[in-house]
Amino acid sequence: MSENPRRPAGGREDGRAARARATRARITAAATDLFTTTGYTTTSITAIAAEAGVSEQTVYYAFGTKRAILTTALDLAVAGDDEPVPTMERPWFRDTLADPDPLGQIRRQVAAAGDIYLRAAPLLDVVRSAATTDPDLAEVWATNVQQRLTVHRVLTDALADKTPLRDGLTPDAAADIALATLSPETYNLLVSNRGWEHSRWRSWATDALTRLLTTLNPSSGRDTDAHAAQ
């Protein structure tokens, strides 16, 4: 989803590239703070530049648009790093698919979603809120939803290979259920709005997803924290 170049995997940077990278990181961090505290619409390039301690020209040179800053910040928050590795090629995803235990897969899936939301839930809420009035961000939000659905569909197919889904539940419907249960909206509602501990959300989501998708007993198997992806 990023519109900006990242460091080549395994590559080495010269001094100029390293300084540019550091400047982009400072701008992204400043923008993230402003977007999540004052909102996307009311945050200007001028404000971002001032918060980052750089000129407006530097911000425009590094990113071009405010949307590009937001999408870069969101990519970083979702991935947890700036390496150009797609979600379905990351170790947590491969480990989740490879887990032979269907309960283990669900626990890993929930844990991974939780790790992402610990970093990205505030920015995802910014995008969702701004999408109602900003066509560009409506496209960003729609892309994010589709990306999450694609991931859930692949995981649902893997789950169906390990244990029967609930009677009458198709893989498409199961992916939709996972999308809703593990959505940032639900996470923000329960954790940010209702004050749930992250660990409580994770236990609830694991139990809910297991009961909604399978006939398995969610309390059986290995300990959630010991088994879940880190």
C-alpha positions as CSV (number, residue, x, y, z in Angstrom):
1,M,0.0,0.0,0.0
2,S,3.0,2.3,0.4
3,E,3.6,4.9,-2.3
4,N,7.2,5.4,-1.2
5,P,10.5,3.6,-1.7
6,R,12.0,1.6,1.1
7,R,15.5,0.4,1.8
8,P,16.5,-2.5,-0.5
9,A,16.5,-5.7,1.5
10,G,20.0,-6.6,2.5
11,G,21.4,-3.4,0.9
12,R,23.8,-0.9,2.4
13,E,23.2,2.8,2.4
14,D,25.7,5.6,1.9
15,G,25.7,8.6,4.2
16,R,23.3,10.6,2.0
17,A,20.8,7.8,1.8
18,A,21.0,7.2,5.5
19,R,20.3,10.8,6.2
20,A,17.4,10.9,3.8
21,R,16.0,7.7,5.5
22,A,16.4,9.3,8.9
23,T,14.6,12.4,7.7
24,R,11.7,10.4,6.3
25,A,11.4,8.5,9.6
26,R,11.3,11.8,11.6
27,I,8.6,13.2,9.3
28,T,6.6,10.0,9.5
29,A,6.8,9.9,13.3
30,A,5.8,13.5,13.6
31,A,2.9,13.0,11.2
32,T,1.7,9.9,13.1
33,D,1.6,11.8,16.3
34,L,-0.4,14.7,14.7
35,F,-2.8,12.4,12.8
36,T,-3.7,10.4,15.9
37,T,-4.1,13.4,18.2
38,T,-5.5,16.2,16.0
39,G,-6.9,14.3,13.0
40,Y,-5.9,13.8,9.4
41,T,-8.0,16.6,7.9
42,T,-6.8,19.3,10.3
43,T,-3.2,18.3,10.1
44,S,-1.3,20.4,7.6
45,I,2.0,19.9,5.9
46,T,3.2,23.0,7.7
47,A,2.3,21.5,11.0
48,I,4.1,18.2,10.1
49,A,7.2,20.1,9.0
50,A,7.2,22.1,12.3
51,E,6.7,19.0,14.4
52,A,9.5,17.2,12.6
53,G,11.9,20.1,12.7
54,V,12.3,20.3,8.9
55,S,11.2,22.7,6.1
56,E,7.9,22.2,4.2
57,Q,10.0,21.8,1.1
58,T,11.8,18.8,2.7
59,V,8.4,17.2,3.5
60,Y,7.2,17.6,-0.1
61,Y,10.5,16.4,-1.5
62,A,10.4,13.3,0.7
63,F,6.8,12.3,0.3
64,G,5.0,14.6,-2.2
65,T,1.5,14.5,-0.6
66,K,0.0,14.2,2.9
67,R,-1.7,11.0,1.8
68,A,1.7,9.5,1.0
69,I,2.9,10.3,4.5
70,L,-0.2,8.6,6.0
71,T,0.1,5.5,3.9
72,T,3.8,5.2,4.7
73,A,3.1,5.6,8.4
74,L,0.3,3.0,8.2
75,D,2.5,0.5,6.3
76,L,5.2,0.9,9.0
77,A,2.8,0.4,11.8
78,V,1.2,-2.6,10.3
79,A,4.4,-4.3,9.4
80,G,6.4,-3.3,12.4
81,D,9.4,-2.4,10.2
82,D,10.2,-0.8,6.9
83,E,11.4,-4.0,5.1
84,P,9.7,-4.6,1.7
85,V,8.3,-8.0,2.8
86,P,4.6,-8.7,2.0
87,T,2.3,-9.9,4.8
88,M,2.0,-13.4,3.4
89,E,5.7,-13.8,3.1
90,R,6.4,-12.8,6.8
91,P,7.5,-15.5,9.3
92,W,4.4,-15.1,11.5
93,F,2.1,-15.8,8.5
94,R,4.2,-18.8,7.4
95,D,4.2,-20.2,10.9
96,T,0.5,-19.7,11.3
97,L,-0.2,-21.7,8.1
98,A,2.2,-24.4,9.0
99,D,0.8,-25.0,12.5
100,P,-0.8,-28.5,12.3
101,D,-3.1,-27.8,15.2
102,P,-6.3,-25.8,14.1
103,L,-6.6,-24.2,17.6
104,G,-2.9,-23.3,17.4
105,Q,-3.5,-21.7,14.0
106,I,-6.4,-19.6,15.4
107,R,-4.3,-18.5,18.4
108,R,-1.5,-17.5,16.2
109,Q,-3.9,-15.6,13.9
110,V,-5.4,-13.7,16.8
111,A,-2.0,-13.0,18.3
112,A,-0.6,-11.6,15.1
113,A,-3.7,-9.4,14.6
114,G,-3.3,-8.1,18.2
115,D,0.4,-7.3,17.6
116,I,-0.6,-5.3,14.5
117,Y,-3.3,-3.4,16.4
118,L,-1.0,-2.5,19.3
119,R,1.0,-0.6,16.7
120,A,-1.5,0.4,14.1
121,A,-5.0,0.7,15.6
122,P,-4.9,4.5,16.2
123,L,-3.8,5.1,12.6
124,L,-6.3,2.7,11.1
125,D,-9.0,4.6,13.0
126,V,-7.7,7.8,11.5
127,V,-8.0,6.4,8.0
128,R,-11.4,4.9,8.6
129,S,-12.7,8.2,10.0
130,A,-11.2,10.4,7.3
131,A,-12.4,8.0,4.5
132,T,-16.0,9.2,5.0
133,T,-15.1,12.6,3.5
134,D,-11.9,12.1,1.7
135,P,-12.1,10.0,-1.6
136,D,-8.4,9.3,-1.6
137,L,-8.5,7.9,1.9
138,A,-11.7,6.0,1.1
139,E,-9.6,4.2,-1.5
140,V,-6.8,3.6,1.1
141,W,-9.4,2.2,3.5
142,A,-11.0,0.0,0.9
143,T,-7.6,-1.4,0.0
144,N,-6.7,-2.1,3.6
145,V,-10.0,-4.0,4.1
146,Q,-9.4,-6.0,1.0
147,Q,-5.9,-6.9,2.0
148,R,-7.1,-8.1,5.4
149,L,-9.8,-10.1,3.8
150,T,-7.3,-11.8,1.5
151,V,-5.1,-12.8,4.4
152,H,-8.1,-14.2,6.3
153,R,-9.3,-16.1,3.3
154,V,-5.9,-17.8,2.9
155,L,-5.9,-18.7,6.6
156,T,-9.5,-19.9,6.5
157,D,-8.7,-22.2,3.6
158,A,-5.8,-23.6,5.7
159,L,-8.1,-24.0,8.7
160,A,-10.6,-25.9,6.7
161,D,-7.9,-28.3,5.7
162,K,-7.1,-29.0,9.4
163,T,-10.6,-29.3,10.8
164,P,-14.2,-29.1,9.5
165,L,-15.8,-25.7,9.5
166,R,-19.1,-25.3,11.2
167,D,-22.1,-26.9,9.4
168,G,-23.0,-24.9,6.3
169,L,-20.1,-22.4,6.6
170,T,-18.3,-21.7,3.4
171,P,-14.7,-20.5,3.3
172,D,-15.9,-17.1,2.0
173,A,-18.3,-16.7,4.9
174,A,-15.7,-17.9,7.3
175,A,-13.2,-15.3,6.0
176,D,-15.9,-12.6,6.4
177,I,-16.5,-13.7,10.0
178,A,-12.7,-13.5,10.7
179,L,-12.6,-10.1,9.1
180,A,-15.3,-8.8,11.4
181,T,-14.1,-10.5,14.6
182,L,-10.5,-9.4,14.1
183,S,-11.3,-5.9,12.8
184,P,-9.6,-2.7,14.0
185,E,-13.1,-1.3,14.7
186,T,-13.8,-4.1,17.2
187,Y,-10.4,-3.8,18.7
188,N,-10.7,-0.1,19.2
189,L,-14.2,-0.4,20.6
190,L,-13.3,-2.9,23.2
191,V,-9.7,-1.9,24.1
192,S,-9.7,1.9,23.5
193,N,-13.3,2.7,24.2
194,R,-14.4,0.1,26.7
195,G,-11.0,-0.2,28.5
196,W,-10.3,-3.9,27.9
197,E,-6.8,-5.1,28.5
198,H,-5.1,-6.3,25.3
199,S,-4.8,-9.8,26.8
200,R,-8.5,-9.9,27.5
201,W,-9.3,-8.9,23.9
202,R,-7.0,-11.7,22.6
203,S,-8.6,-14.3,24.8
204,W,-12.1,-13.2,23.7
205,A,-11.1,-13.1,20.0
206,T,-9.6,-16.5,20.2
207,D,-12.7,-18.0,21.9
208,A,-15.1,-16.2,19.5
209,L,-13.3,-17.1,16.3
210,T,-13.0,-20.8,17.4
211,R,-16.7,-21.0,18.2
212,L,-17.8,-19.1,15.1
213,L,-15.7,-21.0,12.6
214,T,-15.3,-24.5,14.1
215,T,-16.9,-27.1,16.4
216,L,-13.7,-27.3,18.5
217,N,-13.5,-26.4,22.2
218,P,-11.5,-23.2,22.4
219,S,-10.4,-24.0,26.0
220,S,-8.6,-27.2,24.9
221,G,-5.1,-27.5,23.7
222,R,-2.0,-25.6,24.7
223,D,-1.7,-22.3,26.6
224,T,-2.6,-19.3,24.4
225,D,0.4,-17.2,25.3
226,A,2.9,-20.1,25.0
227,H,1.5,-21.2,21.7
228,A,0.6,-17.9,20.0
229,A,2.9,-16.2,17.5
230,Q,5.2,-13.7,19.0
